[in-house]
Amino acid sequence: MANVPTSHPVPCATTVSRLASHRDRMVSHLLRTIDEEHAWYRTLSTKNRSWVGLVAQASIDSFVAWCKDKNSSAATSQEIFAVAPAELTRAVSLHQTLELVKSGVAVIEQEAEVISAPGRAHELQEAILRYSREFAFATAEVYARAAEIRGSWDARLEALVMDSLLRGESGPAVRSLVAALGWSDDGPATCLVIGATGPLSQAKVRDIRHAARAAVPQSLAGFHSDRVILLLAGQSDFTEVIKRLMPSLGDGPVITGPVVGSLAGLPRSIRAANAALEAISAWPGAPRPVAADDLLPERLLIGDPEARDRLLATVYEPLLRVGKDAVATVSAFLELGRSLEASARQLFVHPNTVRYRLAKITETCGWDPGNPREAYVLQHGLALGRLREAQDSRSDQ
């Protein structure tokens, strides 16, 4: 909203005239104060320090003009910030800018006795206090407008990145978009898919996005049909992060995709998590959250080809590496109702041998045949492995 000119008290004509003549002195004093009192200013690039200097000079000029005309508006955003590019609001925070305002007030107060007409210093001090209040409001307006524009632009970038990754794209164009959002395309990343229990809204997605960014700066969120897709990156371990996010994710199922090594692997993590959400109704007792790879049997049942490959790679092939005895032992154990004695009789070994082999399988493959859920996964992996061997045998004939 534009400032509406209102009459305000101004210093006497002598003070105003002396104020204009001391303009360069006040600017130099202010720039020296900024450099001495604000460590963050010294960390800025040379270009950004020069922009801050120009804004400081513009604020002094605007104050002088305000004092000359009692009907003028104080410190509009166009007057003060037009000298610097919009990018300055990224380099200098609102809090830091308000620190500069305080420094400017202090400088003019210190100069008041020298600049003012004899006995009239209080007029200049009163003027700077009133002016600084209006200047602070103008500054907040600039930052609010910049944040609104940046938020809209970032939202469009997020949508483009999310759509590209959902289509399986992760090439240079996507990496460029991700870089514009402040992401690195290197390092671990994962996907969460949250099933909706009711109609989804932009507000719900916004709440999830804010919670994710509070936990992980490198995060993207979007909704597609009946689910929210959340991408996380830049963490060495996502377990604690996901635990902190759970209260913000609603009551629906939460699927965690496989952790991948870089942006290029995110499409695979997204596909796995989406397939797991489609299949989760086949496992009513699934935990929350649940890993997509814990739903490999259910994903296999809905025809997910990647689940087939993962079952072979994580179940059957590790069993083969342990040895043929491992395959025979786990097969007997599962087929005979997980009975050590019955398995030992069928294999013509001692029950302790069966127990030892099963422990070795759990240690090597990561699946425990004695656990009902993991036994279910093992059964599917074994069945797939036998089918593959039969197909290979027919193709060799």
C-alpha positions as CSV (number, residue, x, y, z in Angstrom):
1,M,0.0,0.0,0.0
2,A,1.4,3.4,-0.9
3,N,2.3,5.8,1.9
4,V,-0.3,8.6,2.2
5,P,1.3,12.0,2.8
6,T,0.4,13.5,6.2
7,S,1.6,16.6,7.9
8,H,4.4,16.0,10.4
9,P,6.5,18.3,12.5
10,V,9.9,19.2,11.0
11,P,13.0,20.9,12.5
12,C,13.5,24.6,12.0
13,A,14.7,26.0,8.7
14,T,18.3,26.5,10.1
15,T,18.5,22.9,11.3
16,V,17.2,21.6,7.9
17,S,19.7,23.7,6.0
18,R,22.6,22.5,8.2
19,L,21.3,18.9,7.9
20,A,21.6,19.1,4.1
21,S,25.1,20.5,4.3
22,H,26.2,17.7,6.7
23,R,24.8,15.0,4.4
24,D,28.3,13.6,3.4
25,R,29.5,13.7,7.0
26,M,26.4,11.6,8.2
27,V,26.8,9.1,5.4
28,S,30.5,8.5,6.2
29,H,29.7,8.2,9.9
30,L,26.9,5.7,9.2
31,L,29.0,3.5,6.8
32,R,31.8,3.5,9.4
33,T,29.4,2.5,12.1
34,I,27.9,-0.3,10.0
35,D,31.4,-1.7,9.3
36,E,32.4,-1.6,13.0
37,E,29.3,-2.8,14.7
38,H,27.9,-5.5,12.3
39,A,30.1,-8.5,11.8
40,W,27.6,-10.0,9.2
41,Y,28.2,-6.9,7.0
42,R,31.9,-7.8,6.7
43,T,31.1,-11.3,5.5
44,L,29.1,-10.0,2.5
45,S,30.6,-9.9,-1.0
46,T,32.1,-6.7,-2.2
47,K,29.1,-6.2,-4.5
48,N,26.6,-6.6,-1.8
49,R,28.5,-4.3,0.6
50,S,28.4,-1.6,-2.1
51,W,24.6,-2.1,-2.4
52,V,24.1,-1.8,1.3
53,G,26.2,1.4,1.2
54,L,23.9,2.8,-1.5
55,V,20.8,2.0,0.5
56,A,22.3,3.6,3.5
57,Q,23.1,6.8,1.5
58,A,19.6,6.8,0.0
59,S,18.0,6.6,3.5
60,I,20.0,9.7,4.6
61,D,18.9,11.5,1.5
62,S,15.3,10.5,2.0
63,F,15.4,11.7,5.6
64,V,16.8,15.1,4.5
65,A,14.0,15.4,2.0
66,W,11.4,14.4,4.6
67,C,12.6,17.1,6.9
68,K,12.4,19.8,4.2
69,D,8.7,19.1,3.4
70,K,6.3,18.5,6.3
71,N,3.8,17.0,3.9
72,S,6.1,14.4,2.3
73,S,5.9,10.7,2.9
74,A,8.7,9.0,4.7
75,A,10.9,6.4,3.1
76,T,8.8,4.6,0.5
77,S,10.2,1.3,-0.7
78,Q,10.7,2.8,-4.2
79,E,12.8,5.7,-2.9
80,I,15.0,3.7,-0.6
81,F,15.4,0.3,-2.3
82,A,15.3,1.3,-5.9
83,V,19.1,1.8,-5.8
84,A,19.7,-1.9,-5.1
85,P,18.6,-5.1,-6.9
86,A,15.9,-7.3,-5.5
87,E,18.5,-10.0,-4.9
88,L,19.8,-7.9,-1.9
89,T,16.9,-9.2,0.2
90,R,18.4,-12.7,-0.2
91,A,21.9,-11.6,1.0
92,V,20.7,-9.3,3.8
93,S,17.8,-10.5,6.1
94,L,15.0,-8.3,7.4
95,H,16.5,-8.5,10.9
96,Q,19.8,-7.3,9.6
97,T,18.2,-4.4,7.7
98,L,16.4,-3.3,10.8
99,E,19.8,-3.3,12.6
100,L,21.0,-0.9,9.9
101,V,17.9,1.3,10.7
102,K,18.9,1.4,14.3
103,S,22.5,2.3,13.4
104,G,21.2,5.2,11.2
105,V,19.0,6.5,14.1
106,A,22.0,6.4,16.5
107,V,24.3,8.2,14.0
108,I,21.8,11.1,13.5
109,E,21.2,11.3,17.3
110,Q,24.9,11.6,17.9
111,E,25.2,14.3,15.2
112,A,22.2,16.2,16.4
113,E,24.0,18.6,18.7
114,V,26.5,19.5,15.9
115,I,23.9,19.8,13.1
116,S,21.0,21.5,14.9
117,A,20.4,25.1,15.5
118,P,21.4,26.1,19.0
119,G,19.0,24.7,21.5
120,R,16.9,22.9,18.9
121,A,18.6,19.4,18.9
122,H,15.4,17.9,20.4
123,E,13.5,18.7,17.2
124,L,15.9,16.7,15.1
125,Q,15.9,13.8,17.5
126,E,12.1,13.7,17.5
127,A,12.1,13.8,13.7
128,I,14.5,10.9,13.3
129,L,12.5,8.8,15.8
130,R,9.3,9.4,13.8
131,Y,11.0,8.9,10.5
132,S,12.7,5.7,11.5
133,R,9.4,4.1,12.5
134,E,8.0,4.8,9.0
135,F,11.2,3.6,7.4
136,A,11.0,0.3,9.3
137,F,7.4,-0.3,8.0
138,A,8.6,0.5,4.5
139,T,11.5,-2.0,4.9
140,A,9.1,-4.7,6.1
141,E,6.9,-4.1,3.1
142,V,9.9,-4.6,0.7
143,Y,10.8,-7.9,2.3
144,A,7.3,-9.1,2.4
145,R,6.9,-8.4,-1.3
146,A,10.2,-10.1,-2.1
147,A,9.2,-13.1,-0.1
148,E,5.9,-13.4,-1.9
149,I,7.5,-13.2,-5.3
150,R,10.2,-15.7,-4.3
151,G,7.6,-18.1,-2.8
152,S,5.6,-18.1,-6.0
153,W,8.6,-18.7,-8.2
154,D,9.9,-21.4,-5.9
155,A,6.5,-23.1,-6.0
156,R,6.6,-23.2,-9.8
157,L,10.2,-24.6,-9.7
158,E,9.1,-27.3,-7.2
159,A,6.2,-28.3,-9.4
160,L,8.5,-28.7,-12.4
161,V,11.1,-30.7,-10.5
162,M,8.5,-33.0,-9.0
163,D,6.8,-33.6,-12.4
164,S,10.1,-34.3,-14.0
165,L,11.1,-36.8,-11.3
166,L,7.8,-38.5,-11.4
167,R,8.3,-39.1,-15.2
168,G,11.7,-40.6,-14.4
169,E,13.8,-37.7,-15.6
170,S,16.9,-36.6,-13.7
171,G,19.2,-35.2,-16.3
172,P,21.0,-31.9,-16.6
173,A,17.8,-29.8,-17.0
174,V,16.3,-31.2,-13.8
175,R,19.6,-30.7,-12.0
176,S,19.6,-27.1,-13.1
177,L,16.1,-26.6,-11.6
178,V,17.1,-28.3,-8.4
179,A,20.2,-26.1,-8.1
180,A,18.0,-23.0,-8.4
181,L,16.1,-24.2,-5.4
182,G,19.3,-24.5,-3.4
183,W,19.6,-28.3,-3.6
184,S,22.7,-30.3,-4.3
185,D,22.2,-33.1,-6.8
186,D,24.8,-35.1,-4.8
187,G,24.4,-37.0,-1.6
188,P,21.7,-39.2,-0.1
189,A,18.0,-38.6,-0.9
190,T,14.8,-40.4,-0.3
191,C,11.0,-40.2,-1.0
192,L,8.0,-40.3,1.3
193,V,4.6,-41.0,-0.1
194,I,1.7,-40.2,2.2
195,G,-1.7,-41.7,1.5
196,A,-4.7,-39.3,2.0
197,T,-7.6,-40.4,4.2
198,G,-9.7,-37.6,2.8
199,P,-9.7,-34.8,0.2
200,L,-6.3,-33.2,-0.3
201,S,-6.0,-29.4,-0.2
202,Q,-3.2,-27.0,-1.0
203,A,-3.3,-26.0,2.7
204,K,-2.5,-29.5,3.8
205,V,0.4,-29.8,1.4
206,R,1.6,-26.4,2.5
207,D,1.6,-27.6,6.2
208,I,3.5,-30.7,5.3
209,R,6.0,-28.7,3.2
210,H,6.6,-26.3,6.1
211,A,7.1,-29.2,8.6
212,A,9.5,-30.9,6.2
213,R,11.6,-27.7,5.6
214,A,11.8,-27.1,9.3
215,A,13.3,-30.6,9.7
216,V,15.3,-30.8,6.4
217,P,16.2,-27.6,4.4
218,Q,16.5,-29.7,1.2
219,S,12.9,-30.9,0.8
220,L,10.1,-30.7,-1.8
221,A,6.4,-31.5,-1.5
222,G,3.6,-31.9,-4.0
223,F,0.3,-33.7,-4.2
224,H,-0.9,-36.1,-7.0
225,S,-4.3,-37.6,-7.0
226,D,-4.7,-39.3,-3.6
227,R,-1.3,-38.8,-2.1
228,V,1.3,-36.3,-1.0
229,I,4.9,-36.9,-2.3
230,L,7.7,-35.6,-0.1
231,L,11.3,-35.6,-1.3
232,L,14.1,-35.3,1.3
233,A,17.9,-34.8,0.7
234,G,21.1,-33.7,2.4
235,Q,20.9,-36.0,5.4
236,S,23.2,-38.9,6.3
237,D,20.4,-40.7,8.2
238,F,16.7,-40.0,7.5
239,T,15.3,-42.2,10.4
240,E,15.2,-39.4,13.0
241,V,14.0,-36.9,10.5
242,I,11.0,-39.1,9.4
243,K,10.2,-39.7,13.1
244,R,10.0,-36.0,13.7
245,L,7.8,-35.5,10.7
246,M,5.2,-38.2,11.5
247,P,2.9,-36.0,13.7
248,S,2.5,-33.6,10.7
249,L,1.7,-36.3,8.1
250,G,-1.9,-37.0,9.0
251,D,-3.5,-40.5,9.6
252,G,-2.9,-42.2,6.2
253,P,-0.3,-44.7,5.4
254,V,3.3,-43.4,5.1
255,I,5.7,-45.2,2.7
256,T,9.4,-44.6,2.8
257,G,11.2,-45.2,-0.5
258,P,14.7,-46.6,-0.7
259,V,17.5,-44.1,0.2
260,V,19.5,-43.4,-3.0
261,G,22.9,-41.9,-3.5
262,S,22.0,-38.8,-5.5
263,L,19.2,-37.0,-7.4
264,A,19.6,-39.4,-10.3
265,G,18.2,-42.2,-8.1
266,L,15.2,-40.4,-6.8
267,P,12.8,-41.6,-9.7
268,R,13.5,-45.2,-8.5
269,S,12.7,-44.3,-4.9
270,I,9.5,-42.5,-6.0
271,R,8.4,-45.5,-8.1
272,A,9.0,-47.9,-5.3
273,A,7.1,-45.8,-2.8
274,N,4.2,-45.2,-5.1
275,A,3.9,-49.0,-5.9
276,A,4.0,-49.8,-2.2
277,L,1.1,-47.4,-1.5
278,E,-0.9,-49.1,-4.2
279,A,-0.2,-52.5,-2.6
280,I,-0.4,-51.6,1.1
281,S,-4.1,-52.7,1.5
282,A,-2.9,-56.3,1.1
283,W,-1.0,-56.0,4.4
284,P,-3.5,-54.7,7.0
285,G,-0.9,-54.9,9.8
286,A,1.7,-52.8,8.0
287,P,3.6,-50.4,10.4
288,R,3.6,-46.7,10.0
289,P,5.9,-45.6,8.4
290,V,6.7,-48.7,6.4
291,A,9.6,-49.1,3.9
292,A,8.7,-49.7,0.3
293,D,11.0,-52.8,0.3
294,D,9.1,-54.3,3.2
295,L,6.1,-54.6,0.8
296,L,7.9,-56.5,-1.9
297,P,5.5,-59.5,-1.9
298,E,2.5,-57.2,-2.1
299,R,4.1,-55.1,-4.9
300,L,4.8,-58.4,-6.7
301,L,1.1,-59.3,-6.6
302,I,0.1,-56.0,-8.3
303,G,2.6,-56.6,-11.1
304,D,5.4,-54.3,-10.1
305,P,8.5,-55.4,-12.1
306,E,10.9,-53.7,-9.8
307,A,9.6,-55.7,-6.9
308,R,10.4,-58.9,-8.8
309,D,14.0,-57.7,-9.4
310,R,14.4,-56.6,-5.8
311,L,13.1,-59.9,-4.4
312,L,15.6,-61.8,-6.5
313,A,18.4,-59.5,-5.6
314,T,17.8,-59.3,-1.9
315,V,16.4,-62.8,-1.1
316,Y,17.2,-65.5,-3.6
317,E,20.6,-64.4,-4.8
318,P,22.0,-63.9,-1.3
319,L,20.7,-67.4,-0.4
320,L,22.6,-68.8,-3.3
321,R,25.7,-67.1,-2.2
322,V,25.4,-68.7,1.2
323,G,25.2,-72.1,-0.5
324,K,22.8,-74.8,-1.8
325,D,22.4,-76.1,1.8
326,A,21.0,-72.7,2.7
327,V,18.4,-72.8,0.0
328,A,17.4,-76.4,0.9
329,T,17.2,-75.6,4.6
330,V,15.1,-72.5,4.4
331,S,12.8,-74.2,1.9
332,A,12.2,-77.2,4.2
333,F,11.8,-74.9,7.2
334,L,9.2,-72.8,5.5
335,E,7.3,-75.6,3.9
336,L,7.1,-77.6,7.1
337,G,5.6,-74.9,9.2
338,R,8.9,-73.6,10.6
339,S,9.5,-76.7,12.6
340,L,13.2,-77.4,13.4
341,E,12.6,-81.1,14.1
342,A,10.6,-81.8,10.9
343,S,13.1,-79.9,8.8
344,A,16.0,-81.8,10.4
345,R,14.3,-85.2,9.6
346,Q,13.7,-84.2,5.9
347,L,17.3,-83.0,5.5
348,F,18.8,-85.9,7.4
349,V,20.7,-83.6,9.8
350,H,20.5,-82.7,13.5
351,P,18.1,-79.9,14.6
352,N,21.1,-77.9,15.8
353,T,22.4,-78.0,12.3
354,V,19.2,-76.5,11.0
355,R,19.3,-73.9,13.7
356,Y,22.9,-73.0,12.8
357,R,22.1,-72.7,9.1
358,L,19.0,-70.5,9.7
359,A,21.1,-68.2,12.0
360,K,23.7,-68.0,9.2
361,I,20.9,-67.1,6.7
362,T,19.6,-64.3,8.9
363,E,23.1,-62.9,9.4
364,T,24.0,-63.0,5.8
365,C,20.8,-62.2,4.0
366,G,19.1,-60.0,6.6
367,W,15.9,-62.0,6.6
368,D,14.8,-64.1,9.6
369,P,12.9,-67.3,8.6
370,G,11.6,-67.5,12.2
371,N,9.7,-64.2,11.8
372,P,6.3,-64.8,10.2
373,R,6.4,-61.6,8.1
374,E,10.0,-62.1,6.9
375,A,9.2,-65.8,6.2
376,Y,6.5,-64.6,3.9
377,V,9.0,-62.4,2.0
378,L,11.4,-65.4,1.8
379,Q,8.8,-67.7,0.4
380,H,8.1,-65.2,-2.4
381,G,11.8,-64.8,-3.1
382,L,12.3,-68.6,-3.2
383,A,9.4,-69.0,-5.5
384,L,10.7,-66.3,-7.9
385,G,14.1,-67.9,-7.9
386,R,12.7,-71.3,-8.8
387,L,10.7,-69.8,-11.6
388,R,13.8,-68.0,-13.0
389,E,15.8,-71.2,-12.9
390,A,13.1,-73.1,-14.7
391,Q,12.9,-70.4,-17.4
392,D,16.7,-70.4,-17.8
393,S,16.7,-74.2,-18.1
394,R,14.0,-74.2,-20.8
395,S,15.9,-71.5,-22.8
396,D,19.1,-73.6,-22.6
397,Q,17.4,-76.6,-24.2
